Amino acid sequence: MMVWQGLLITVVVSFVMTWLLRRYALARSIIDIPNARSSHSVPTPRGGGVAIVLSFLLSLPVLALTGVLPWPTTLAMFGAGAGIAILGFLDDHGHIAARWRLLGHFAASVWALYWLGGLPALTLFGLDLELGWLGHILAVLYLVWMLNLYNFMDGIDGIASVEAICACLGACLLYWLAGFDSLIVLPLVLAMAVAGFLYWNFPPARIFMGDAGSGFLGIILGLLSLQAAWTSPALLWVWLILLGVFIVDATFTLIRRLVRGDKVYEAHRSHGYQFASRRFGKHLPVTLAVAAINLFWLLPIAACVVLLGFDGLSALLIAYVPLVLLAFKFNAGALESQNTQAGPSS
């Protein structure tokens, strides 16, 4: 009963904090003004993701003190999450050079991996592979990419919130079915923290998440996947499958822009989901499509890995093939001039 009360409190705290942050942003003119790189057309307050950050982080010491969460996991999540959120908050209120942001991303990732113990063994075609120091380096790069890609994918109303909720609740369901009950609490708390914010961010959004929230979600989701992998290596593949929509679109777009010689650190709106939102003339169909893909395609495949023993890498490739085709279909990474339709109203 106490767990359910805690989840309810998390939702309420996130909801109320988002409302307060919206009032604060309006009073201080912390507004996202539409420009040529925007996917919205109405000036909208930003920075609401701080509500997700605070409602989740405040729950961590409580979970640790009650014995639900180990202290090393608490320190990993709290330190890395708070660091990334503060960095994003400062960037939302001013501008921090890309090199300093990236340094902060690496520092937060190293901190978290120190407490989690690095990258556990990977399972490939039934074989457990210990990568040693190479694995730790790959894990740092993975976390840095996860937090950045989540920032890149937070470009239309509700999409980042819906992706986080779908991935977390999907993981919780699979944990429950597979008997990994001890892993359920953290993703469930995160889903509740995001749900309170989503009320205000659902299309048409009344407040945006901002870098503080999107970067925070990216690194926490990455850490949840590594935490789960220490319990069972197959669970890392489960998380990579559940987060497939964001991973494929962001990675496909980045590679295509790199090959073309674009300055990848500059703002753009050439992700597949952004082209799709302009094609449909609004954000809602794309956000709902992401939820449908997660529920009806990615979740069943992830279930096959953890419940039926399917090879994780093979399942991931099967899951990603249609997502890559969708990226092609919606011109992910293409020059923005290839899609001249008017942008959707927000």
N, C-alpha and C positions, 0 to 999 in steps of 0.2 A: 504493500500500500504506500509506503514512504517513497518508493521509486516513482510510482505514478503521480504522487503529489509533487515530487521534484520536477518531473517532466512538464506538468501543468504550470508550475511556477516559471520554468524556463520559457515556455511559450508566452506567458503573460508579460514577463520582464522584457522579452524581445519586442513584443508588440508595443508596449508602452514606451520603451526606449526609442523605438523607431519614430513614434509620434512626436516625442520630445525633440529628437534630432531634426525632424522635418521642420518643426517650429523654429528651432535654433538656426537652421540653414536659411530659412526664409528671412528671419530677423537680421542675420549677418550677411545676407546676399551671397551665400555659398551656393551658387546656381550653375548648373551645366548649361551653357548657352550653345544652341545648335550652330554648327559650322559645316564646312565642306566634308569633314571627316566623320560627322556624326550620323547615327542611324535614327535619330529622333528629330522632331521639328518644333517641339515646345520646350521653352526654358523650364528646367526641372531641378529641384534641390538635389544635392548629392551628399554622400557620406553616411547614408543610413546603415551601411554594413557594420558600423561600429556597434550597433545593437546586437548583431550576431556575435561579434567578438566578445563583448562584455558578458552577455548572458551565458555563453559557453565557458569562458575562462573562469567566471565566478563559481561555476559548478565543479570545477576540477578539484580545488582544495576540499570541498565538501565530500566528494567521492573518495578522495584519498584518506581523509580523516575517519571516514566510516568503514574503511577497509575494502571498498568496492574496487578501487583503482590503485595499482602499485605506485609508489612514490617516483620511481624512475620514469615511468610513463607520464605521470603528472608533470614532472619537471621538463620532460621533452616537449610535451604539448604546450605547456604554459609559456615556457621561455621562448620557443620558436614562434608560437602563435602571437604572443604579445609583441615580440620584436618586429615581426613582419607587419602587424597591424599599426604599430607606431610609425614605422617607416612609411607605410601607405597613407596614414593620416597626415603626416607632414607633407607628403607629396600632393595630397588632395588640396592642402591649404597653401601650397606654394609650388616650388619646383626643386626637385633634387636631381642632380646629374645622374645619368644612367649608370655611370661607373660606380658611384657610391651606393645606388640602389642595389646593383648587382653584388657588390661587396657585402652589403647587409644580408642579401638573400643567401649567399654562401655561408656567412657566419651563423645565421639561424639554422641552416641545414646541418652544419657540422655539430652545433650544440645539440640538436635533437638526436642525431645519430649516435653521439657519445652516450646519451642516456638510454637509448633503445638497444645499443649494442651493435650498430651497423647493419649491414645487409645479411640476412640469414641465407642458408643454402637455398639454391634454386632447383626446381624440379623440371628437367627437360627429358621428355620421352621416357619417363620412369626412372631417370637417374638423378641423384642428388649431387649438385655441383657446389662446392665451396670455393668461392672466388677470392677469399682473403682480402688484401688491401685493394685489389682491383674492384672487388665488389663494393667496398666502402666508397671508393671514388665514384663508381657508377651510381650508387645510392644518393650521394650528394647532388650529382648532376640531375638525377631523376627528380629530387625534391625541388631544385631550382627551376627545372622545366615545368613541373606541375603548378607551382605558384604563379609562374609567368603565363603559362597557357590559360590558366583560369582567369587571369586578368584580361588576356586577349579575347576570351570568349564571353566576357561580361559586356556585351555590346547592344543587346536589345532587352526589352522589358521582360523580367521574370526568368530568363533562360538559365542564368547561373544558379538561381535559387532552386528551380525545378530540377536541374541536373544534380545538385547536391542532395536534395530530398530523395530523389529516385535512387541514387547510388547508395545512400545510407540506409534507407528502408529496405532496399533489395538485399543489401549485405546482412542486415538484421534478420530478415526472413531466412536467409540461407544459413546463418549462424545457428538459428533456432532449430531448423530442420536437421542440421548436421551435428548438433550437440555441442556447439561451441558457445554455450550460454554466457561464459565470462566475458566474451567480446562484444556482447550486444549493447551494453550501456552507453559507451562513448558515441558510436554513430547515431544511436537513438537520441541522445541529448543534442547532438549537432543538428539532426533533422528538426527537432523541436525549436531550436534557436533560429534556424532558417525559416521555419514556418511562420513564426511571429512577424518576421520581416516581410515575408512574401505577400502578406495581406496588403501591404503598402506598395509593393513592387510589381504586383501582378498587372499585366497590360490592361489599360494604360497606366504606367507607373506614376506614382505620386512622389516618389523619391528614388534615387539611384543608390546602388551599393557603394560605389567608389572603390579606390585602390585598397583602402584599409580592409574592406570586407572581402573582395575578390582574392587578393593575395593570401589573406588569412585562410579562406576556404581551400585554396589550392594546396597550401603546405599541410594543413590539418588532414585533408583527404589523403595526401601522399603518406603522411605518418600513420594514419589508420591502416593503410594497406601494408606498410612495413610491420606494424605491430601485429597484424593478423598473420603475416608470413612467418613470424617467430613461433606461432602456435601450429600452423600447418603451411608448408610451402605452397600448396595448391591455392591458398587464399589470396596470394599476391596476384595470380592470374585472374581470380574472380574479380578483384577490384579493377584490374586493368581492362577487363571486359566491360564491367558496369560503367566505367568512365570513358568508354570507347568513343562516344559522340564528340566529346571535347578533345580527346587525345588525337583522333584522326583529323578533325577539321583544323585544329591549330597546327599540328605537325605538317600536314599536307600543304597548308598555306605557307608556313615558314619555309619549307623546302623549295616550293615553287618561286617564292620571292627571292630567296638566296640565289637560286640558279639564274634568275633574271638580273641579279645584281642590284636589287633594291636595298635601301637602307632599312634594315628590318627593325631597327629601334624607333623608327618614326611611326607616328599614328597613321592608321589606314582603316579602311572598311571593306577589305577584300576577302574576308572569311566567307566560307560557303553559306553559313547561316545569315550573314548580312546581305549577300546577294539574294538569298531566298526571301528574306523579309521585304526587300524592295520589289521583288517579282510579285509577291502576294499583296503588296500594298499596306501591310500591317504586321505587327509583331506576333500577335496571338497565335495564328496558325503554326508558326515556326516553333514557338515555345511548346505548344501542345504536341507537335510532331516529335519533339525531343523526348517528351514524357512517354509517348506511345512507343517509340523505338526502344527506350529503356525497358518498358514493361513487357512488350510483346516479342522483342527480338533478343536483347542483350541479357535480360534476367534469365530466361530459359536456358541459354547457352552457358551462363555462369553456373546455373544449377547443375547442369550435366557434369561440370568439372568437380564440384564439391560433393555431389550426391551419387554420381554414377562412375566417378573415377576417370572421366575423359582426360586425355593429355591436355594440359593447360595451354601450351603454345599452339597446338593444333586448333583448339577451340577458339583461341584469340584470333588466329588467322581467319577462321570461318566467320567469326563475328565481325571482323573488320572489313572483309571484302565488300559487302554492300555499302558500308560507310564510305569507303574509298570511291566507289561508283557514284554515290551521292555527292561527294566532294567534286568529282569531275562534272557531274550534271549541273551543279550550281556554281561552277567556275571558281572554286576556292583558290585563292592566290592569284587570280587573273588581274589584269589591269582594270581598274575601276571604270575606265571609259568604255569597257566592253558591255557594261550594263548601264544604260542611260535613263532608265525609268526613274520617276520621281521617288524620293524616299518616303517611307510610311510616316503617318502622324503618330506621335507617342501619347 
